[in-house]
Amino acid sequence: MAGALRTPRGRWIEEGLRVLAEGGPDAVRVEALAKRLGVTKGGFYGYFADRGALLEAMLDAWERESTDAVIDRVESEGGDPRTRARRAGMLTFSGDRLLPIDLAVRDWARRDDAVAARLRRVDDRRMALLREAIGAYCADPDEVEARSLIAFCVAIGHHFLAAGHEGRTRAEVLTRATDLIFAPARPAG
């Protein structure tokens, strides 16, 4: 008789990320994950020393997927700098995959210095991508930085905004905001 199949390590991580997105880091418990996966928790310890090791693996997976994988896809699909920056934002902040995890990590980072340091590293990479894209058509480093900050704040902040837009949809306003952020720089003078 063949031995029982083990639940792959990646399934524990993936389920942990789902639970993180739904309920934050305190909801990520080995027993609860095992139940969600329909397995016993014994297999967990074949991959992870403890819950902390799982949390680290989850953060590693989130960081890879939200930076390396996004940047790889953006670069492979090509386009001008504006198109690449917009695509990166769409991949990261508009879907039902990365966005809920990203928002949960942001909340977690407010209470955990190590998570905050990791989030800063991820956000620094994202800002570098924006600076590169905006810097391709804007020569003023102060304006590049300001536009990059505005773009990033809009990408994250609009998810928390409850205000209406006086006869406009949120999508219409976001499209216009993006057009303004990525408009050609005005000549100095």
Phi, psi and omega in degrees: 000133181288151178291160179295141177287135178274146174290123183301149180306317181299329178291323176297316181295313182298316179293323176299319178295321177299314181294320177303313181297325182280321190222006180084177186294331180293336179281346181278096180234142185303312183299316181295320178296316180301316180298315179298325180278348181073034181226172174274161182282352181303320181294334179305315186286353171284340181250328188230138178292325183194181180301321179301322178294323176295314180301319177297316179296323177295315178296321176301314181296315179299315181297315179299313184291323185273351176239288185304310183294320179295312181297318178301315181293316180300314181293320182290331180275345173069199182108173179287170183304321179296315180298317180295318180294317178298317180297318179300317178296317179296316181296325185272317193245007183237358183259177179266006179263289186282325184304308181297325177292315180301314180295322178293320178296319178300316179295316179299320182297337178292339184243358185221114184297324180293321178291322178299320179295320179293316179299320178299319178299316179295312180296325176298321178294320179295318178296323178299320178296317177296315179302317180297315182294312183289325178294343178291340180229002180228120186272341183280112183300328178292320178290322177302313181295317180296314179296321179297316178298314180300315180300315182292318179297321178294316182300319181272312190292330184295340178289341182256351185279130180257352184295150173273180185229036173044067176086002178244151175277160176301319180300319178297317182291320178296321178298316180293319178299317179297318178300319179294316181298320185259015176291150177304145179293143176282144178297144178293148175141000000 
